[in-house]
Each structure stands twice: as structure tokens, then as C-alpha cells.
């Protein structure tokens, strides 16, 4: 199959992009509502 890798790339790339957008927006939503806010550990003593 000469175009096998090209077909795989054409299917996988859009799903990776959409998944990235969804996860980025969901993380922003969680942080906005203070459901999950990463802690800043400044213990450099």
C-alpha cells in the first residue's frame, strides 16, 4: 500500500488536533471554576 501512511496521517492528525482543542478548553474551564487549580510549590529554601 503506497499511500497507507498518508491515509493514516490524514485520519490521525485531525483527531489529534480536535482532542488537543477539547482538552485545552476543558482545562481552562476547570481552572476558571476553581475545580482544579495546580498548586505552585515555591519551596526553594
PDBQT receptor file of N, H, CA, C and O in Angstrom, charges set to zero:
ATOM      1  N   UNK A   1       0.839  -1.185   0.000  1.00  0.00    +0.000 N 
ATOM      2  CA  UNK A   1       0.000   0.000   0.000  1.00  0.00    +0.000 C 
ATOM      3  C   UNK A   1       0.883   1.246   0.000  1.00  0.00    +0.000 C 
ATOM      4  O   UNK A   1       1.409   1.624   1.047  1.00  0.00    +0.000 OA
ATOM      5  N   UNK A   2       1.049   1.874  -1.123  1.00  0.00    +0.000 N 
ATOM      6  H   UNK A   2       0.622   1.568  -1.974  1.00  0.00    +0.000 HD
ATOM      7  CA  UNK A   2       1.946   3.034  -1.212  1.00  0.00    +0.000 C 
ATOM      8  C   UNK A   2       1.416   4.260  -0.454  1.00  0.00    +0.000 C 
ATOM      9  O   UNK A   2       2.202   5.078   0.023  1.00  0.00    +0.000 OA
ATOM     10  N   UNK A   3       0.121   4.384  -0.344  1.00  0.00    +0.000 N 
ATOM     11  H   UNK A   3      -0.517   3.719  -0.731  1.00  0.00    +0.000 HD
ATOM     12  CA  UNK A   3      -0.437   5.552   0.350  1.00  0.00    +0.000 C 
ATOM     13  C   UNK A   3      -0.959   5.208   1.739  1.00  0.00    +0.000 C 
ATOM     14  O   UNK A   3      -1.754   5.962   2.302  1.00  0.00    +0.000 OA
ATOM     15  N   UNK A   4      -0.533   4.101   2.290  1.00  0.00    +0.000 N 
ATOM     16  H   UNK A   4       0.112   3.489   1.833  1.00  0.00    +0.000 HD
ATOM     17  CA  UNK A   4      -1.015   3.668   3.601  1.00  0.00    +0.000 C 
ATOM     18  C   UNK A   4      -0.681   4.645   4.710  1.00  0.00    +0.000 C 
ATOM     19  O   UNK A   4      -1.544   5.007   5.510  1.00  0.00    +0.000 OA
ATOM     20  N   UNK A   5       0.575   5.071   4.759  1.00  0.00    +0.000 N 
ATOM     21  H   UNK A   5       1.276   4.777   4.110  1.00  0.00    +0.000 HD
ATOM     22  CA  UNK A   5       0.983   6.014   5.807  1.00  0.00    +0.000 C 
ATOM     23  C   UNK A   5       0.315   7.368   5.618  1.00  0.00    +0.000 C 
ATOM     24  O   UNK A   5      -0.013   8.048   6.590  1.00  0.00    +0.000 OA
ATOM     25  N   UNK A   6       0.116   7.755   4.362  1.00  0.00    +0.000 N 
ATOM     26  H   UNK A   6       0.382   7.203   3.572  1.00  0.00    +0.000 HD
ATOM     27  CA  UNK A   6      -0.539   9.035   4.088  1.00  0.00    +0.000 C 
ATOM     28  C   UNK A   6      -1.993   9.000   4.556  1.00  0.00    +0.000 C 
ATOM     29  O   UNK A   6      -2.480   9.980   5.120  1.00  0.00    +0.000 OA
ATOM     30  N   UNK A   7      -2.682   7.903   4.333  1.00  0.00    +0.000 N 
ATOM     31  H   UNK A   7      -2.287   7.107   3.874  1.00  0.00    +0.000 HD
ATOM     32  CA  UNK A   7      -4.068   7.774   4.795  1.00  0.00    +0.000 C 
ATOM     33  C   UNK A   7      -4.141   7.795   6.313  1.00  0.00    +0.000 C 
ATOM     34  O   UNK A   7      -5.019   8.434   6.892  1.00  0.00    +0.000 OA
ATOM     35  N   UNK A   8      -3.223   7.100   6.946  1.00  0.00    +0.000 N 
ATOM     36  H   UNK A   8      -2.509   6.580   6.476  1.00  0.00    +0.000 HD
ATOM     37  CA  UNK A   8      -3.204   7.077   8.415  1.00  0.00    +0.000 C 
ATOM     38  C   UNK A   8      -2.975   8.490   8.954  1.00  0.00    +0.000 C 
ATOM     39  O   UNK A   8      -3.639   8.911   9.901  1.00  0.00    +0.000 OA
ATOM     40  N   UNK A   9      -2.040   9.214   8.353  1.00  0.00    +0.000 N 
ATOM     41  H   UNK A   9      -1.501   8.872   7.584  1.00  0.00    +0.000 HD
ATOM     42  CA  UNK A   9      -1.752  10.577   8.798  1.00  0.00    +0.000 C 
ATOM     43  C   UNK A   9      -2.954  11.491   8.585  1.00  0.00    +0.000 C 
ATOM     44  O   UNK A   9      -3.228  12.359   9.413  1.00  0.00    +0.000 OA
ATOM     45  N   UNK A  10      -3.673  11.301   7.479  1.00  0.00    +0.000 N 
ATOM     46  H   UNK A  10      -3.451  10.596   6.806  1.00  0.00    +0.000 HD
ATOM     47  CA  UNK A  10      -4.835  12.142   7.197  1.00  0.00    +0.000 C 
ATOM     48  C   UNK A  10      -5.991  11.866   8.159  1.00  0.00    +0.000 C 
ATOM     49  O   UNK A  10      -6.835  12.738   8.367  1.00  0.00    +0.000 OA
ATOM     50  N   UNK A  11      -6.042  10.693   8.736  1.00  0.00    +0.000 N 
ATOM     51  H   UNK A  11      -5.356   9.985   8.566  1.00  0.00    +0.000 HD
ATOM     52  CA  UNK A  11      -7.096  10.359   9.696  1.00  0.00    +0.000 C 
ATOM     53  C   UNK A  11      -6.679  10.744  11.112  1.00  0.00    +0.000 C 
ATOM     54  O   UNK A  11      -7.491  11.275  11.869  1.00  0.00    +0.000 OA
ATOM     55  N   UNK A  12      -5.441  10.488  11.475  1.00  0.00    +0.000 N 
ATOM     56  H   UNK A  12      -4.781  10.056  10.860  1.00  0.00    +0.000 HD
ATOM     57  CA  UNK A  12      -4.989  10.708  12.849  1.00  0.00    +0.000 C 
ATOM     58  C   UNK A  12      -4.791  12.183  13.159  1.00  0.00    +0.000 C 
ATOM     59  O   UNK A  12      -5.149  12.624  14.251  1.00  0.00    +0.000 OA
ATOM     60  N   UNK A  13      -4.238  12.954  12.246  1.00  0.00    +0.000 N 
ATOM     61  H   UNK A  13      -3.947  12.596  11.359  1.00  0.00    +0.000 HD
ATOM     62  CA  UNK A  13      -3.913  14.357  12.508  1.00  0.00    +0.000 C 
ATOM     63  C   UNK A  13      -5.131  15.193  12.920  1.00  0.00    +0.000 C 
ATOM     64  O   UNK A  13      -5.040  15.918  13.911  1.00  0.00    +0.000 OA
ATOM     65  N   UNK A  14      -6.257  15.128  12.215  1.00  0.00    +0.000 N 
ATOM     66  H   UNK A  14      -6.330  14.539  11.410  1.00  0.00    +0.000 HD
ATOM     67  CA  UNK A  14      -7.406  15.935  12.653  1.00  0.00    +0.000 C 
ATOM     68  C   UNK A  14      -7.924  15.537  14.038  1.00  0.00    +0.000 C 
ATOM     69  O   UNK A  14      -8.324  16.398  14.822  1.00  0.00    +0.000 OA
ATOM     70  N   UNK A  15      -7.918  14.236  14.340  1.00  0.00    +0.000 N 
ATOM     71  H   UNK A  15      -7.594  13.536  13.703  1.00  0.00    +0.000 HD
ATOM     72  CA  UNK A  15      -8.395  13.807  15.649  1.00  0.00    +0.000 C 
ATOM     73  C   UNK A  15      -7.450  14.267  16.752  1.00  0.00    +0.000 C 
ATOM     74  O   UNK A  15      -7.908  14.624  17.838  1.00  0.00    +0.000 OA
ATOM     75  N   UNK A  16      -6.157  14.268  16.504  1.00  0.00    +0.000 N 
ATOM     76  H   UNK A  16      -5.784  13.978  15.622  1.00  0.00    +0.000 HD
ATOM     77  CA  UNK A  16      -5.211  14.789  17.492  1.00  0.00    +0.000 C 
ATOM     78  C   UNK A  16      -5.442  16.278  17.720  1.00  0.00    +0.000 C 
ATOM     79  O   UNK A  16      -5.408  16.750  18.857  1.00  0.00    +0.000 OA
ATOM     80  N   UNK A  17      -5.675  17.014  16.641  1.00  0.00    +0.000 N 
ATOM     81  H   UNK A  17      -5.703  16.631  15.718  1.00  0.00    +0.000 HD
ATOM     82  CA  UNK A  17      -5.899  18.452  16.752  1.00  0.00    +0.000 C 
ATOM     83  C   UNK A  17      -7.180  18.745  17.530  1.00  0.00    +0.000 C 
ATOM     84  O   UNK A  17      -7.180  19.586  18.429  1.00  0.00    +0.000 OA
ATOM     85  N   UNK A  18      -8.261  18.061  17.194  1.00  0.00    +0.000 N 
ATOM     86  H   UNK A  18      -8.261  17.378  16.464  1.00  0.00    +0.000 HD
ATOM     87  CA  UNK A  18      -9.544  18.274  17.887  1.00  0.00    +0.000 C 
ATOM     88  C   UNK A  18      -9.423  17.856  19.353  1.00  0.00    +0.000 C 
ATOM     89  O   UNK A  18      -9.954  18.537  20.230  1.00  0.00    +0.000 OA
ATOM     90  N   UNK A  19      -8.739  16.759  19.629  1.00  0.00    +0.000 N 
ATOM     91  H   UNK A  19      -8.307  16.206  18.917  1.00  0.00    +0.000 HD
ATOM     92  CA  UNK A  19      -8.536  16.333  21.008  1.00  0.00    +0.000 C 
ATOM     93  C   UNK A  19      -7.743  17.344  21.813  1.00  0.00    +0.000 C 
ATOM     94  O   UNK A  19      -8.029  17.576  22.988  1.00  0.00    +0.000 OA
ATOM     95  N   UNK A  20      -6.754  17.942  21.184  1.00  0.00    +0.000 N 
ATOM     96  H   UNK A  20      -6.521  17.754  20.230  1.00  0.00    +0.000 HD
ATOM     97  CA  UNK A  20      -5.960  18.974  21.852  1.00  0.00    +0.000 C 
ATOM     98  C   UNK A  20      -6.816  20.187  22.179  1.00  0.00    +0.000 C 
ATOM     99  O   UNK A  20      -6.728  20.735  23.278  1.00  0.00    +0.000 OA
ATOM    100  N   UNK A  21      -7.638  20.606  21.233  1.00  0.00    +0.000 N 
ATOM    101  H   UNK A  21      -7.709  20.160  20.340  1.00  0.00    +0.000 HD
ATOM    102  CA  UNK A  21      -8.512  21.761  21.476  1.00  0.00    +0.000 C 
ATOM    103  C   UNK A  21      -9.503  21.486  22.607  1.00  0.00    +0.000 C 
ATOM    104  O   UNK A  21      -9.720  22.337  23.469  1.00  0.00    +0.000 OA
ATOM    105  N   UNK A  22     -10.095  20.310  22.599  1.00  0.00    +0.000 N 
ATOM    106  H   UNK A  22      -9.919  19.618  21.898  1.00  0.00    +0.000 HD
ATOM    107  CA  UNK A  22     -11.068  19.958  23.638  1.00  0.00    +0.000 C 
ATOM    108  C   UNK A  22     -10.406  19.933  25.015  1.00  0.00    +0.000 C 
ATOM    109  O   UNK A  22     -10.945  20.478  25.978  1.00  0.00    +0.000 OA
ATOM    110  N   UNK A  23      -9.246  19.305  25.101  1.00  0.00    +0.000 N 
ATOM    111  H   UNK A  23      -8.808  18.863  24.319  1.00  0.00    +0.000 HD
ATOM    112  CA  UNK A  23      -8.586  19.206  26.408  1.00  0.00    +0.000 C 
ATOM    113  C   UNK A  23      -8.125  20.570  26.907  1.00  0.00    +0.000 C 
ATOM    114  O   UNK A  23      -8.189  20.846  28.105  1.00  0.00    +0.000 OA
ATOM    115  N   UNK A  24      -7.660  21.429  25.995  1.00  0.00    +0.000 N 
ATOM    116  H   UNK A  24      -7.607  21.205  25.022  1.00  0.00    +0.000 HD
ATOM    117  CA  UNK A  24      -7.217  22.761  26.389  1.00  0.00    +0.000 C 
ATOM    118  C   UNK A  24      -8.397  23.587  26.907  1.00  0.00    +0.000 C 
ATOM    119  O   UNK A  24      -8.285  24.269  27.925  1.00  0.00    +0.000 OA
ATOM    120  N   UNK A  25      -9.514  23.522  26.207  1.00  0.00    +0.000 N 
ATOM    121  H   UNK A  25      -9.605  22.968  25.380  1.00  0.00    +0.000 HD
ATOM    122  CA  UNK A  25     -10.700  24.269  26.639  1.00  0.00    +0.000 C 
ATOM    123  C   UNK A  25     -11.255  23.720  27.945  1.00  0.00    +0.000 C 
ATOM    124  O   UNK A  25     -11.694  24.492  28.797  1.00  0.00    +0.000 OA
ATOM    125  N   UNK A  26     -11.243  22.413  28.119  1.00  0.00    +0.000 N 
ATOM    126  H   UNK A  26     -10.886  21.785  27.427  1.00  0.00    +0.000 HD
ATOM    127  CA  UNK A  26     -11.752  21.812  29.352  1.00  0.00    +0.000 C 
ATOM    128  C   UNK A  26     -10.853  22.159  30.538  1.00  0.00    +0.000 C 
ATOM    129  O   UNK A  26     -11.351  22.409  31.635  1.00  0.00    +0.000 OA
ATOM    130  N   UNK A  27      -9.542  22.177  30.330  1.00  0.00    +0.000 N 
ATOM    131  H   UNK A  27      -9.137  21.973  29.439  1.00  0.00    +0.000 HD
ATOM    132  CA  UNK A  27      -8.626  22.557  31.410  1.00  0.00    +0.000 C 
ATOM    133  C   UNK A  27      -8.841  24.012  31.805  1.00  0.00    +0.000 C 
ATOM    134  O   UNK A  27      -8.790  24.345  32.989  1.00  0.00    +0.000 OA
ATOM    135  N   UNK A  28      -9.079  24.881  30.829  1.00  0.00    +0.000 N 
ATOM    136  H   UNK A  28      -9.121  24.611  29.867  1.00  0.00    +0.000 HD
ATOM    137  CA  UNK A  28      -9.353  26.288  31.141  1.00  0.00    +0.000 C 
ATOM    138  C   UNK A  28     -10.665  26.428  31.903  1.00  0.00    +0.000 C 
ATOM    139  O   UNK A  28     -10.771  27.255  32.809  1.00  0.00    +0.000 OA
ATOM    140  N   UNK A  29     -11.663  25.627  31.544  1.00  0.00    +0.000 N 
ATOM    141  H   UNK A  29     -11.577  24.955  30.808  1.00  0.00    +0.000 HD
ATOM    142  CA  UNK A  29     -12.946  25.660  32.244  1.00  0.00    +0.000 C 
ATOM    143  C   UNK A  29     -12.793  25.210  33.694  1.00  0.00    +0.000 C 
ATOM    144  O   UNK A  29     -13.349  25.830  34.601  1.00  0.00    +0.000 OA
ATOM    145  N   UNK A  30     -12.042  24.135  33.914  1.00  0.00    +0.000 N 
ATOM    146  H   UNK A  30     -11.590  23.631  33.178  1.00  0.00    +0.000 HD
ATOM    147  CA  UNK A  30     -11.813  23.657  35.277  1.00  0.00    +0.000 C 
ATOM    148  C   UNK A  30     -11.083  24.694  36.119  1.00  0.00    +0.000 C 
ATOM    149  O   UNK A  30     -11.413  24.904  37.286  1.00  0.00    +0.000 OA
ATOM    150  N   UNK A  31     -10.094  25.336  35.520  1.00  0.00    +0.000 N 
ATOM    151  H   UNK A  31      -9.825  25.165  34.572  1.00  0.00    +0.000 HD
ATOM    152  CA  UNK A  31      -9.333  26.332  36.270  1.00  0.00    +0.000 C 
ATOM    153  C   UNK A  31     -10.187  27.569  36.540  1.00  0.00    +0.000 C 
ATOM    154  O   UNK A  31     -10.052  28.193  37.593  1.00  0.00    +0.000 OA
ATOM    155  N   UNK A  32     -11.053  27.925  35.617  1.00  0.00    +0.000 N 
ATOM    156  H   UNK A  32     -11.163  27.418  34.762  1.00  0.00    +0.000 HD
ATOM    157  CA  UNK A  32     -11.914  29.098  35.783  1.00  0.00    +0.000 C 
ATOM    158  C   UNK A  32     -12.890  28.912  36.938  1.00  0.00    +0.000 C 
ATOM    159  O   UNK A  32     -13.187  29.862  37.664  1.00  0.00    +0.000 OA
ATOM    160  N   UNK A  33     -13.385  27.704  37.107  1.00  0.00    +0.000 N 
ATOM    161  H   UNK A  33     -13.144  26.933  36.518  1.00  0.00    +0.000 HD
ATOM    162  CA  UNK A  33     -14.346  27.426  38.171  1.00  0.00    +0.000 C 
ATOM    163  C   UNK A  33     -13.674  26.899  39.447  1.00  0.00    +0.000 C 
ATOM    164  O   UNK A  33     -14.351  26.413  40.353  1.00  0.00    +0.000 OA
ATOM    165  N   UNK A  34     -12.368  26.997  39.509  1.00  0.00    +0.000 N 
ATOM    166  H   UNK A  34     -11.819  27.392  38.772  1.00  0.00    +0.000 HD
ATOM    167  CA  UNK A  34     -11.585  26.570  40.677  1.00  0.00    +0.000 C 
ATOM    168  C   UNK A  34     -11.846  25.127  41.059  1.00  0.00    +0.000 C 
ATOM    169  O   UNK A  34     -11.790  24.781  42.240  1.00  0.00    +0.000 OA
ATOM    170  N   UNK A  35     -12.128  24.284  40.090  1.00  0.00    +0.000 N 
ATOM    171  H   UNK A  35     -12.173  24.565  39.131  1.00  0.00    +0.000 HD
ATOM    172  CA  UNK A  35     -12.316  22.861  40.360  1.00  0.00    +0.000 C 
ATOM    173  C   UNK A  35     -10.952  22.192  40.475  1.00  0.00    +0.000 C 
ATOM    174  O   UNK A  35     -10.717  21.389  41.377  1.00  0.00    +0.000 OA
ATOM    175  N   UNK A  36     -10.079  22.525  39.573  1.00  0.00    +0.000 N 
ATOM    176  H   UNK A  36     -10.271  23.178  38.840  1.00  0.00    +0.000 HD
ATOM    177  CA  UNK A  36      -8.720  22.001  39.631  1.00  0.00    +0.000 C 
ATOM    178  C   UNK A  36      -7.771  23.132  39.292  1.00  0.00    +0.000 C 
ATOM    179  O   UNK A  36      -7.718  23.590  38.151  1.00  0.00    +0.000 OA
ATOM    180  N   UNK A  37      -7.023  23.578  40.288  1.00  0.00    +0.000 N 
ATOM    181  H   UNK A  37      -7.067  23.205  41.215  1.00  0.00    +0.000 HD
ATOM    182  CA  UNK A  37      -6.030  24.629  40.071  1.00  0.00    +0.000 C 
ATOM    183  C   UNK A  37      -4.695  24.079  40.546  1.00  0.00    +0.000 C 
ATOM    184  O   UNK A  37      -4.553  23.749  41.723  1.00  0.00    +0.000 OA
ATOM    185  N   UNK A  38      -3.725  23.975  39.666  1.00  0.00    +0.000 N 
ATOM    186  H   UNK A  38      -3.841  24.243  38.710  1.00  0.00    +0.000 HD
ATOM    187  CA  UNK A  38      -2.422  23.445  40.092  1.00  0.00    +0.000 C 
ATOM    188  C   UNK A  38      -1.783  24.342  41.155  1.00  0.00    +0.000 C 
ATOM    189  O   UNK A  38      -1.842  25.569  41.077  1.00  0.00    +0.000 OA
ATOM    190  N   UNK A  39      -1.186  23.711  42.126  1.00  0.00    +0.000 N 
ATOM    191  H   UNK A  39      -1.137  22.714  42.190  1.00  0.00    +0.000 HD
ATOM    192  CA  UNK A  39      -0.521  24.451  43.192  1.00  0.00    +0.000 C 
ATOM    193  C   UNK A  39       0.885  24.842  42.760  1.00  0.00    +0.000 C 
ATOM    194  O   UNK A  39       1.579  24.080  42.087  1.00  0.00    +0.000 OA
ATOM    195  N   UNK A  40       1.291  26.039  43.159  1.00  0.00    +0.000 N 
ATOM    196  H   UNK A  40       0.727  26.658  43.706  1.00  0.00    +0.000 HD
ATOM    197  CA  UNK A  40       2.653  26.491  42.887  1.00  0.00    +0.000 C 
ATOM    198  C   UNK A  40       3.512  26.161  44.102  1.00  0.00    +0.000 C 
ATOM    199  O   UNK A  40       3.372  26.786  45.153  1.00  0.00    +0.000 OA
ATOM    200  N   UNK A  41       4.386  25.196  43.962  1.00  0.00    +0.000 N 
ATOM    201  H   UNK A  41       4.500  24.688  43.108  1.00  0.00    +0.000 HD
ATOM    202  CA  UNK A  41       5.272  24.825  45.056  1.00  0.00    +0.000 C 
ATOM    203  C   UNK A  41       6.546  25.669  44.986  1.00  0.00    +0.000 C 
ATOM    204  O   UNK A  41       7.410  25.436  44.141  1.00  0.00    +0.000 OA
ATOM    205  N   UNK A  42       6.647  26.634  45.870  1.00  0.00    +0.000 N 
ATOM    206  H   UNK A  42       5.944  26.823  46.556  1.00  0.00    +0.000 HD
ATOM    207  CA  UNK A  42       7.823  27.508  45.924  1.00  0.00    +0.000 C 
ATOM    208  C   UNK A  42       8.640  27.190  47.166  1.00  0.00    +0.000 C 
ATOM    209  O   UNK A  42       8.915  28.071  47.980  1.00  0.00    +0.000 OA
ATOM    210  N   UNK A  43       9.024  25.940  47.307  1.00  0.00    +0.000 N 
ATOM    211  H   UNK A  43       8.801  25.224  46.646  1.00  0.00    +0.000 HD
ATOM    212  CA  UNK A  43       9.803  25.515  48.471  1.00  0.00    +0.000 C 
ATOM    213  C   UNK A  43      11.263  25.407  48.105  1.00  0.00    +0.000 C 
ATOM    214  O   UNK A  43      11.844  24.323  48.161  1.00  0.00    +0.000 OA
ATOM    215  N   UNK A  44      11.867  26.540  47.724  1.00  0.00    +0.000 N 
ATOM    216  H   UNK A  44      11.395  27.420  47.678  1.00  0.00    +0.000 HD
ATOM    217  CA  UNK A  44      13.278  26.536  47.322  1.00  0.00    +0.000 C 
ATOM    218  C   UNK A  44      14.185  26.970  48.453  1.00  0.00    +0.000 C 
ATOM    219  O   UNK A  44      15.233  27.567  48.207  1.00  0.00    +0.000 OA
ATOM    220  N   UNK A  45      13.805  26.685  49.684  1.00  0.00    +0.000 N 
ATOM    221  H   UNK A  45      12.953  26.200  49.883  1.00  0.00    +0.000 HD
ATOM    222  CA  UNK A  45      14.603  27.112  50.851  1.00  0.00    +0.000 C 
ATOM    223  C   UNK A  45      15.861  26.288  50.967  1.00  0.00    +0.000 C 
ATOM    224  O   UNK A  45      16.655  26.501  51.883  1.00  0.00    +0.000 OA
TER     225      UNK A  45
